[in-house]
Amino acid sequence: MRFIGLGTTMRIPAEACGCGACTAATLTRRSLFAGAGAGLLTGVPIYARAQTDLTPAQALARLMEGNQRFIAGRLTSDSEDLAVLRQGTAEKQEPFASVLSCSDSRVPVELIFDQSIGHVFVARVAGNIASSDVVASLEYGAAVLGTKVILVLGHANCGAVKAAIQGKAAPGRISALYSAIHPAVVRAGPDLTAVIRANARLQARLVRDSSPVISELAKQGRIEVTAGYYDLASGRVSPIEL
């Protein structure tokens, strides 16, 4: 997916929202999100058509049920017809959940939750930090695609968190990650697991509270923002209370 800059026009095809009722329109990125935000204030998001009948609680339960299948080695997503899924999602996507995870190669989000093409809207960045670009992406998932849950997923032995705790000099721009993770270090002390969990919690709160789009949806009960901890050895995702 390519995001466009403010002021740039974009063509929205009639089928983009999946409702079949829209007509093509030329919009700026600013007007797209402004319109979505205005719609939220009236309780009817303009661009966030219901892509799924799931409630936020049901969407989260679907993720966690998939994780149970992953732990047990009874995946169902690998039996789906990928050719059919590719064709069915070529023109539009209808994910039911968004996940903000670390870039770590040991955290394959779709596999962990036993999901396939088009099911999960994923944002990945080292340390699963809620930068402005990441929050914008999650806003798109919530306001435009209609995702019902946002899960911020920390994981065991996170290298970004470990580096932030140590605070040592690093090549290039790696140390730019430290400031976003530092509040969790201050709150949870030097214990790596405690800081990873605190960071996931704080980043989830930041996603929920810093975005007027997501916070309004959450107030209306149309989306749930939560956090989790992924254990690399067992494959289990455990919830983290915000």
C-alpha positions as CSV (number, residue, x, y, z in Angstrom):
1,M,0.0,0.0,0.0
2,R,1.3,3.5,-0.9
3,F,0.3,6.5,1.1
4,I,0.2,9.8,-0.6
5,G,1.3,13.2,0.7
6,L,-1.1,15.9,2.0
7,G,-2.5,17.9,-0.9
8,T,-1.9,15.1,-3.4
9,T,-5.1,13.9,-5.2
10,M,-6.1,10.3,-5.4
11,R,-8.7,8.5,-7.4
12,I,-11.1,6.4,-5.3
13,P,-12.7,3.6,-7.4
14,A,-16.4,2.8,-6.9
15,E,-15.7,-0.5,-5.4
16,A,-13.0,0.7,-3.0
17,C,-15.1,0.5,0.1
18,G,-16.8,-2.7,-0.9
19,C,-20.3,-1.4,-0.4
20,G,-21.1,-1.1,-4.1
21,A,-22.9,2.2,-3.5
22,C,-20.0,4.6,-3.9
23,T,-19.2,6.6,-7.0
24,A,-15.7,7.4,-8.1
25,A,-14.4,10.6,-6.5
26,T,-11.2,12.6,-6.5
27,L,-10.0,13.3,-3.0
28,T,-6.9,14.7,-1.2
29,R,-5.3,12.7,1.6
30,R,-6.3,15.6,3.9
31,S,-9.9,15.6,2.8
32,L,-10.1,11.8,3.1
33,F,-9.1,11.7,6.7
34,A,-10.9,15.0,7.5
35,G,-14.1,13.5,6.0
36,A,-13.7,10.3,8.0
37,G,-13.1,12.2,11.2
38,A,-16.2,14.4,10.5
39,G,-18.3,11.3,9.9
40,L,-17.1,9.8,13.2
41,L,-18.4,12.9,15.1
42,T,-21.9,12.1,13.8
43,G,-21.6,8.4,14.6
44,V,-21.5,7.4,10.9
45,P,-18.0,7.2,9.5
46,I,-18.1,8.3,5.9
47,Y,-15.5,5.9,4.5
48,A,-15.5,3.1,7.2
49,R,-18.2,0.9,5.8
50,A,-18.8,-2.3,7.8
51,Q,-16.4,-4.8,6.3
52,T,-17.3,-7.5,8.8
53,D,-20.2,-8.3,11.1
54,L,-17.8,-9.1,13.9
55,T,-17.9,-7.1,17.1
56,P,-14.5,-5.9,18.5
57,A,-14.7,-8.6,21.1
58,Q,-15.4,-11.3,18.5
59,A,-12.6,-10.0,16.3
60,L,-10.1,-10.3,19.1
61,A,-11.4,-13.7,20.0
62,R,-10.9,-14.8,16.3
63,L,-7.2,-13.7,16.6
64,M,-6.7,-15.6,19.8
65,E,-8.5,-18.7,18.5
66,G,-6.1,-18.7,15.6
67,N,-3.2,-18.4,18.0
68,Q,-4.4,-21.5,19.8
69,R,-4.5,-23.4,16.5
70,F,-0.9,-22.2,15.8
71,I,0.3,-23.4,19.2
72,A,-1.4,-26.8,18.7
73,G,0.0,-27.1,15.2
74,R,-3.5,-27.4,13.7
75,L,-3.4,-24.5,11.2
76,T,-6.4,-24.0,8.9
77,S,-5.1,-21.1,6.9
78,D,-2.7,-23.3,4.9
79,S,-5.7,-25.3,3.6
80,E,-7.3,-22.2,2.0
81,D,-7.2,-21.9,-1.8
82,L,-4.6,-19.1,-2.2
83,A,-5.5,-18.6,-5.9
84,V,-9.1,-17.8,-4.9
85,L,-7.9,-15.6,-2.1
86,R,-5.6,-13.6,-4.4
87,Q,-8.4,-13.1,-6.9
88,G,-10.9,-12.2,-4.2
89,T,-8.6,-9.5,-2.7
90,A,-7.1,-8.1,-5.9
91,E,-9.5,-5.2,-6.0
92,K,-10.2,-4.6,-2.3
93,Q,-9.3,-5.8,1.2
94,E,-11.6,-6.5,4.1
95,P,-9.4,-7.2,7.1
96,F,-11.1,-7.7,10.4
97,A,-8.1,-6.8,12.6
98,S,-5.0,-4.6,12.7
99,V,-1.8,-5.7,14.3
100,L,1.2,-3.5,15.2
101,S,4.1,-5.8,15.6
102,C,7.9,-5.7,15.7
103,S,9.9,-6.1,12.5
104,D,11.6,-9.2,14.1
105,S,11.7,-12.1,11.6
106,R,10.6,-14.5,14.4
107,V,7.2,-12.8,14.6
108,P,5.3,-13.8,11.5
109,V,1.9,-12.2,12.3
110,E,-0.4,-14.0,9.9
111,L,1.1,-17.3,10.9
112,I,0.9,-16.7,14.6
113,F,-2.8,-16.0,14.4
114,D,-3.5,-18.6,11.6
115,Q,-4.8,-16.0,9.2
116,S,-4.4,-15.7,5.4
117,I,-4.5,-13.2,2.6
118,G,-6.7,-10.2,3.4
119,H,-7.6,-11.0,7.0
120,V,-5.2,-8.9,9.0
121,F,-3.9,-5.3,8.4
122,V,-0.3,-5.4,9.6
123,A,2.1,-2.5,10.5
124,R,5.6,-3.6,11.5
125,V,8.4,-1.6,12.9
126,A,11.3,-2.4,15.3
127,G,10.1,-2.2,18.9
128,N,6.4,-2.1,17.7
129,I,6.5,1.7,18.3
130,A,3.5,3.9,17.5
131,S,5.2,6.5,15.4
132,S,3.1,9.1,13.5
133,D,3.4,7.1,10.3
134,V,2.3,3.9,12.0
135,V,-0.7,5.6,13.7
136,A,-1.7,7.0,10.3
137,S,-1.6,3.5,8.9
138,L,-3.7,2.1,11.7
139,E,-6.2,5.0,11.2
140,Y,-6.5,3.9,7.6
141,G,-7.2,0.4,8.8
142,A,-9.9,1.6,11.2
143,A,-11.5,4.5,9.4
144,V,-11.3,3.2,5.8
145,L,-11.1,-0.6,6.0
146,G,-13.3,-1.0,9.1
147,T,-11.0,-3.2,11.2
148,K,-12.6,-4.0,14.6
149,V,-9.5,-4.5,16.8
150,I,-6.0,-3.1,17.0
151,L,-3.5,-5.3,18.8
152,V,0.0,-4.0,19.6
153,L,2.2,-7.1,19.9
154,G,5.4,-7.1,21.9
155,H,7.5,-10.3,21.9
156,A,10.1,-12.1,24.0
157,N,13.8,-11.1,23.6
158,C,13.0,-8.0,21.6
159,G,16.3,-6.6,20.3
160,A,15.0,-3.1,20.0
161,V,13.9,-3.0,23.6
162,K,17.1,-4.6,24.8
163,A,19.1,-1.9,22.9
164,A,17.0,0.8,24.4
165,I,17.6,-0.5,27.9
166,Q,21.3,-0.6,27.4
167,G,21.3,2.8,25.7
168,K,24.6,2.2,23.9
169,A,25.8,4.0,20.8
170,A,24.6,2.3,17.6
171,P,25.4,2.8,13.9
172,G,23.3,4.9,11.6
173,R,19.8,5.9,12.9
174,I,19.2,2.8,15.1
175,S,19.3,4.8,18.3
176,A,16.4,6.9,17.0
177,L,14.2,4.0,18.3
178,Y,15.4,4.5,21.9
179,S,13.3,7.6,22.7
180,A,10.0,5.9,21.8
181,I,10.9,2.9,24.1
182,H,12.5,4.9,26.9
183,P,9.2,5.6,28.8
184,A,8.8,1.8,29.2
185,V,12.4,1.5,30.4
186,V,11.7,4.2,33.1
187,R,8.5,2.6,34.1
188,A,9.5,-1.1,34.2
189,G,13.2,-0.9,35.1
190,P,16.0,-3.0,33.7
191,D,14.1,-6.3,33.4
192,L,13.8,-7.1,29.7
193,T,10.5,-9.0,29.8
194,A,8.9,-6.3,32.0
195,V,10.0,-3.5,29.7
196,I,8.8,-5.4,26.6
197,R,5.3,-5.8,28.2
198,A,5.3,-2.2,29.4
199,N,6.3,-0.9,26.0
200,A,3.5,-2.9,24.3
201,R,1.0,-1.4,26.8
202,L,2.3,2.2,26.4
203,Q,2.3,2.0,22.6
204,A,-1.3,0.7,22.6
205,R,-2.4,3.5,24.8
206,L,-0.6,5.9,22.5
207,V,-2.4,4.5,19.4
208,R,-5.7,4.8,21.2
209,D,-5.3,8.2,22.8
210,S,-3.2,10.2,20.2
211,S,-5.5,9.5,17.3
212,P,-8.9,11.4,17.3
213,V,-10.1,8.9,14.7
214,I,-9.3,5.8,16.7
215,S,-10.2,7.2,20.1
216,E,-13.7,8.2,18.8
217,L,-14.2,4.8,17.4
218,A,-13.1,3.2,20.7
219,K,-15.5,5.5,22.6
220,Q,-18.4,4.4,20.4
221,G,-17.5,0.7,21.0
222,R,-16.7,0.2,17.3
223,I,-13.1,-0.8,17.8
224,E,-11.0,-2.2,20.6
225,V,-7.3,-1.3,21.1
226,T,-5.3,-3.8,23.2
227,A,-1.9,-5.2,23.6
228,G,-0.3,-8.7,23.8
229,Y,3.0,-10.5,24.4
230,Y,4.3,-13.2,22.1
231,D,6.5,-15.9,23.6
232,L,8.9,-17.1,20.9
233,A,9.5,-20.5,22.5
234,S,5.9,-21.6,23.1
235,G,4.2,-19.5,20.3
236,R,1.6,-18.2,22.8
237,V,0.2,-14.7,22.7
238,S,-0.9,-13.6,26.1
239,P,-3.0,-10.5,26.7
240,I,-1.7,-7.3,28.3
241,E,-4.2,-5.2,30.2
242,L,-4.1,-1.5,29.3
